[in-house]
Amino acid sequence: MPRVMLVEDNDSNRAMLCRRLQPKGYDMVPAENATVALALTAANPPDVILMDIGLPDIDGCEATRRLKADPATRHIPVIALSAHAQAIDRQRAMAAGCCEFETKPVRMDELVKKIEAALAARPKPAPAEVPAEDPSKTQTKIDIDRALKEVCPIRKKHVLVVEDTDANRVMLRRRLEKQGFDVTEAEDGRVALDVVRKHTFDLVLLDLMMPEVDGYEVLTELKKDPDLATIPVIIISAIDEMSSVVRCIEAGAEDYLNKPYDPVLLKARVNACLDKRRQRDEELDHLKALAALSAAAGAVESGTYDAALLQPVADRPDELGRLARMFQKMATEVKARESHLRQEVERLKVEIDEVRKQEQVSEITESAYFQELQQKARALRQGRRRPDPPPASEPEA
């Protein structure tokens, strides 16, 4: 029976899909987030993974990249599940390593077809080296907690809750921590502005009616600061006037929820907001990688190219990383050819200098003046070689 892992953070959706897929002949392995999914996969790899893209700890695209980067799990086909049906969402999932893409709510017949196609086309895992068996030891069951530590370290999403009412703040914190988020509390706007400048946050949940510095001022200060303006902000307030909603949205808030809020709606809004943030971060990351490639191309032209500058892009597992590796290879070949050409030019320069010297010598030795000097030199040498005549005899007295 094929083992199918379903990675879905929504409890109702996860239970419903498992319940509907089990009668189709699949052994379902549920996982409520990517951290658990990576640990379970390391312990006992499934045959297929159904990966929700909008997950709270790390998103499905990042989880897929980590699976594909590991030789032990890269053969497992991953089918993306997403509530976003735009072409760019499908392209992002496929670039991460997914083999298929299904939008929510899923069409069960189509999903089953894609699972069967993935099972039929899945490559076989690379043979692993089996260590010599120690008869003195017995194999023990893999501990999931240990497996969690062995997988790639994962940074949980960090959420700042700004609320002056203690009970509301504590309740909101508990709900977010249950969903897998790291949460920091701030009891008023002044504390929030101080904390947000000292730590990194992925999301801010902001109350409006607070003493000293209210939520409107906090939102304005966040959006004025270039280093903080990209942090998404969700307003949670008892003010249900449309003018307040418009004011906050125009100031840069991502969403607005009225108190008392529905926990399910809050979870959906938080996940959707983080998904938008992830997409913006990926787009910014792509733009930085493209800028690095463009700078590398300019460096090749100017002769200042250094492969180490492009290495962070080349380490990426996506198409940009592949392009950077190809660029590195081509740039290395170009550099080698240039070095060879320089050596050839230097050798030709030496040969040309020798020819020029020979021509200059020929011009001198073949001139009439030089020929005349040679003749005089030969005459002088011949004169020196002739014997001196004997001295004349003196007459007798």
Secondary structure, DSSP 8 states (H G I E B T S, - for coil): --EEEEE-S-HHHHHHHHHHHGGGT-EEEEESSHHHHHHHHHHS--SEEEEESS-SSS-HHHHHHHHHHSTTTTTS-EEEEES--SHHHHHHHHHHT-SEEEESS--HHHHHHHHHHHHHH-------------TTS------HHHHHHHS------EEEEE-S-HHHHHHHHHHHHHTT-EEEEESSHHHHHHHHTTS--SEEEE-S--SSS-HHHHHHHHHHSTTTTTS-EEEEES---HHHHHHHHHHT-SEEEESS--HHHHHHHHHHHHHHHHHHHHHHHHHHHHHHHHHHHHHHHHT---HHHHHHHHT-SSHHHHHHHHHHHHHHHHHHHHHHHHHHHHHHHHHHHHHHHHHHHHHHHTSHHHHHHHHHHHHHHHHHHS-----------
